[in-house]
Amino acid sequence: MMRLSIVALLPLALGGCVQPFEPPAVSALTEPANPETARFAPAGPGVTYTSRAIEAPGDWRGLNDAQGPGASR
């Protein structure tokens, strides 16, 4: 049991003696935002409401045949 704790604590003790890593200084990767060049996003598509009546499910085979390969569109 003692051997296991020594093996576990040895890397921690040695790691405490190492000089800390300091990454090199870098410049900014992107330039700050400029409000003079900002543009508004274009308006999205118009959304309209179409009222539809509730009905029972129909035959789906006709719809599949109309959209399948070789179907007349």
N, C-alpha and C positions, 0 to 999 in steps of 0.2 A: 504494500500500500504506500509506503514511504517512497519507494522508487518511482511509482506512478506520479506522485505529486511533484517530485523533483523534475521529472521529464516534462510535466505540464507547465511548471513555473519557470523553467530555464529559458525558453524563448521569450517570455515576458520580461525577465530580468535583463537579458541581453538586448532586447528591443528598447529598454529604457536608457541604455547607454549610447544609443545611436543618435547622431545629430538629426534633427527633424528636417524633412524635405521641404524646401521652399520652391514653389514653381516659378518659372521666369515671368517677369512682368510682360504683359502683352497690351497692345493698343485695343481700342474698341473694335469689335467685329462689324458692327453696323453703325451708321451715323444716326444721331437723334432725329426724331420726327420734326418736320418743318411744316407748320400750319399753313404757310403760303402755297405749298404744293398739294395740299389735301383736296380731294375731289369727292363729291357725293356719289354714292352708288346709284346706278340707274334704277328707275322704278321697276318693280317686279311685275309679273303677269297679272292681269285683272282677274279677280276671283268673283264669280257670280254664283248665285244659288239657283238651282233648278229643282222645283218640287216634283217628286216622283211618287206615284201611287205604290202602296205595298201590294205585292202579288206573290203567288206561289212560285217556287222554283220551276223553271221550264226545262225543256229537253236540251241538254248540253251538247249532244252530238252534232246538231246543226251548226252551233257556234264553232266547235272544233273543226268540222269539215270546211267551214268558210275560211278559217284562218290557217289551215294546214297547207303543206306544199302542194302545188298544182291547183289550188283553189282559185276561182275567179274573184277578183277583188273589185 
